[in-house]
């Protein structure tokens, strides 16, 4: 690599291949293939540290929770290749994902490679030529807050997991792991199971009838709601202990059958005294977040969460969609304009709302560094335009994302 070369480090080889197409010959793009350094397992600590404060968790709890890091197994060759490329580099661009994990990977790269040339943090949310060129012109410093957030999460994982995982192995299944997420999840499951065990069932009956109109052209179903002006019991009339808590009439099976037979054998005409029409409004669903994408892919495409994320990762790396890990349903102005223009062109401007809908997340703790998941670029490629490039799950998932984005 010539001295004038600039080294760009990304996370995956697939991403490196795509990005290199959009950068000039002065750039060399290499992949770290995820983390190059990791919090070691206690059993893999150097012999002299196993009996010290690092011995139990590979974390020195007595010294501000200092973690012990080492090169990830199998990554020595990758580190050597990066160091070799760095020798001839005039600048280094750390282009890992813009989230906690990506920021931590960039930080570990700095700690291991120790570059003596200028280092720039390069971030982008979609892999298109425009986005990559824009990212080159708007680099920033490493975000230490994100780095510390990731490190904290990793340490909490270790402190909780090493205490609770053995319990799961004995009581549930060998090989399960517990951490900051799994531990509270186990507790939620246990508490819910205790509620289920304490629950007392109760029974109630109701009466439904099918009525024909006088013309005999149509029929409708009606449900008995009151007897002599007093409401009859429904599921909401009981508490979790099966106790009737509302002032209602509780119908048993015999009474309900008696009422049904009496109504069936009666020659009294039933009169409809009023019909109420309640207006309703339907709004398009918000653009996809990671969670809603997984749910919709499961419901419509029968894809597991892992299949969805693996496919979305591939679509992102190949430049078809924006970054697929986000809690935000908000679209950028560029995306809103692209969606509105495409909807107007395909379905007519009268089908597009006068002003764009703005969606916001409900969670106060959501990680909203990225916009919602959407087709990449300033102009969205329609499913028909990518049909020759994508197939199977990749095409189905892209079409799902495109439809949701344009509909919103």
Secondary structure, DSSP 8 states (H G I E B T S, - for coil): --TT-EEEEES-HHHHHHHHHHS-TTEEEEE--S-SEEE--GGGS-GGGTTSTTTTTSEETTTTTEE-EEE-TT-HHHHHHHHHHHHT-SEEEE---SSHHHHHHHHHHHHHH--SSEEEE---SB-SHHHHHHHHHS-B---HHHHHHHHHHHHHHHHHHHHHHHHHHHHT-TT---STTHHHHHHHHHHHHHHHHH---------EEEEE-TTSS-EEEEE--EETTEEB--GGGB-TTS-B-SS-B---HHHHHHHHHHHHH----------------------B-HHHHHHHHHHHH---HHHHHHHHHHHHHTTSBB-S--S-----HHHHHHHHHHHHHHH-GGGS-SS------S-TT---SS--B-B-SSS---HHHHTTT--HHHHHHHHHHHHHHHH-
